[in-house]
Amino acid sequence: MRCSGLVVTFLALVFLVSLSTARVDPHLLFLPSQGNGEGLAGEKPWACCDMCLCTRSFPPQCRCTDELIGGCHTNCKNCHCTRSFPPKCYCRDIIYEDCGDRCHP
């Protein structure tokens, strides 16, 4: 009985210490108005998207995983390309709404 009380006390102490040392990262959650053009009213970093991946959070965090040959859309701020020729690129920008219209129905 005494050991279980010590274990509960120890776990509570560990929990409290973890709460007091937790850091809040300001980049984890943005309101739609804080997203530098990536909010609900901003322009999307791609013209259309067939393969949209979204989190289940509210608001959802979405990104388009379509590969484009030669480069990304001009609105994309974080374009990632392979070193192949021609390069295959995809936009790594995250928006806080659905990706928008599909390229191919």
ROFI-627629 format. One line per field, with one value per residue (C-alpha): residue number from 1; residue in three letters; x, y, z. Coordinates in Angstrom, 3 decimals. Example, Ala and Ser with C-alpha at 12.3 -4.5 7.8 and 13.67 -1.06 7.14 Angstrom:
REM ROFI-627629
sevex c(1	2)
guba c(ALA	SER)
u c(12.300	13.670)
v c(-4.500	-1.060)
w c(7.800	7.140)
***
This chain:
REM ROFI-627629
sevex c(1	2	3	4	5	6	7	8	9	10	11	12	13	14	15	16	17	18	19	20	21	22	23	24	25	26	27	28	29	30	31	32	33	34	35	36	37	38	39	40	41	42	43	44	45	46	47	48	49	50	51	52	53	54	55	56	57	58	59	60	61	62	63	64	65	66	67	68	69	70	71	72	73	74	75	76	77	78	79	80	81	82	83	84	85	86	87	88	89	90	91	92	93	94	95	96	97	98	99	100	101	102	103	104	105)
guba c(MET	ARG	CYS	SER	GLY	LEU	VAL	VAL	THR	PHE	LEU	ALA	LEU	VAL	PHE	LEU	VAL	SER	LEU	SER	THR	ALA	ARG	VAL	ASP	PRO	HIS	LEU	LEU	PHE	LEU	PRO	SER	GLN	GLY	ASN	GLY	GLU	GLY	LEU	ALA	GLY	GLU	LYS	PRO	TRP	ALA	CYS	CYS	ASP	MET	CYS	LEU	CYS	THR	ARG	SER	PHE	PRO	PRO	GLN	CYS	ARG	CYS	THR	ASP	GLU	LEU	ILE	GLY	GLY	CYS	HIS	THR	ASN	CYS	LYS	ASN	CYS	HIS	CYS	THR	ARG	SER	PHE	PRO	PRO	LYS	CYS	TYR	CYS	ARG	ASP	ILE	ILE	TYR	GLU	ASP	CYS	GLY	ASP	ARG	CYS	HIS	PRO)
u c(0.000	2.801	4.654	1.607	1.275	4.921	4.489	1.449	3.289	6.328	4.215	2.386	5.716	7.053	3.867	4.129	7.808	7.048	4.315	6.607	9.403	7.170	7.870	5.226	6.311	4.577	4.850	2.671	-0.675	-1.565	-4.835	-5.920	-5.060	-1.452	-0.341	1.395	-1.020	-1.647	-4.867	-8.426	-8.581	-5.090	-4.037	-3.187	0.441	-0.722	-3.205	-4.847	-4.135	-4.924	-3.222	-4.138	-3.054	-4.770	-4.580	-7.738	-7.095	-9.286	-8.531	-7.033	-3.414	-3.192	-0.464	-0.463	1.803	1.472	4.819	5.368	7.980	10.369	9.196	6.415	3.643	4.799	2.805	4.744	7.148	8.843	9.439	11.369	12.874	14.787	18.222	17.045	16.661	14.064	13.518	10.366	9.150	6.462	5.342	5.939	3.732	0.992	-2.365	-5.182	-8.041	-8.785	-6.320	-8.917	-9.856	-8.532	-6.350	-7.867	-11.497)
v c(0.000	2.375	1.650	2.506	5.846	6.626	5.721	7.996	10.833	10.342	10.343	13.484	15.189	14.194	15.523	18.868	19.255	18.499	21.168	23.768	23.114	22.903	25.591	27.076	27.236	30.190	28.445	25.489	27.217	30.155	31.915	32.376	36.080	35.326	33.212	35.598	35.035	31.433	32.077	31.515	34.660	34.480	33.091	29.414	28.538	26.308	26.712	23.295	20.101	16.411	14.980	17.101	15.966	17.577	17.117	16.552	19.680	22.771	24.615	21.852	22.181	21.134	20.766	19.653	16.706	16.904	16.669	19.322	19.103	22.052	24.153	25.232	27.781	31.396	31.753	28.905	30.146	26.800	24.816	21.514	19.998	16.804	16.937	14.989	16.488	17.779	18.425	17.149	19.750	20.049	22.942	22.443	25.373	24.644	26.381	26.373	25.347	22.818	22.701	23.875	22.701	19.436	19.569	16.406	15.541)
w c(0.000	0.876	-2.415	-4.522	-2.724	-3.418	-7.093	-7.437	-5.688	-7.923	-11.097	-9.983	-9.306	-12.743	-14.365	-12.568	-13.475	-17.128	-17.138	-15.622	-18.140	-21.229	-23.805	-26.016	-29.652	-31.335	-34.722	-33.754	-34.091	-36.275	-36.483	-40.097	-39.867	-38.781	-41.711	-44.147	-47.019	-46.062	-44.160	-45.183	-47.294	-48.831	-52.193	-52.342	-53.153	-56.043	-58.880	-58.339	-56.392	-56.947	-53.838	-50.817	-47.325	-44.324	-40.577	-38.540	-36.502	-36.513	-38.663	-40.817	-41.912	-45.571	-48.142	-51.738	-52.560	-56.352	-58.153	-60.809	-63.534	-63.655	-60.714	-58.392	-58.785	-58.364	-55.097	-53.433	-50.763	-49.971	-53.164	-52.884	-56.053	-56.778	-58.399	-61.425	-64.885	-65.373	-61.671	-59.968	-57.511	-54.865	-52.709	-48.983	-47.954	-45.418	-45.594	-43.046	-45.303	-48.036	-50.964	-53.463	-56.957	-58.383	-61.484	-63.005	-62.195)
***
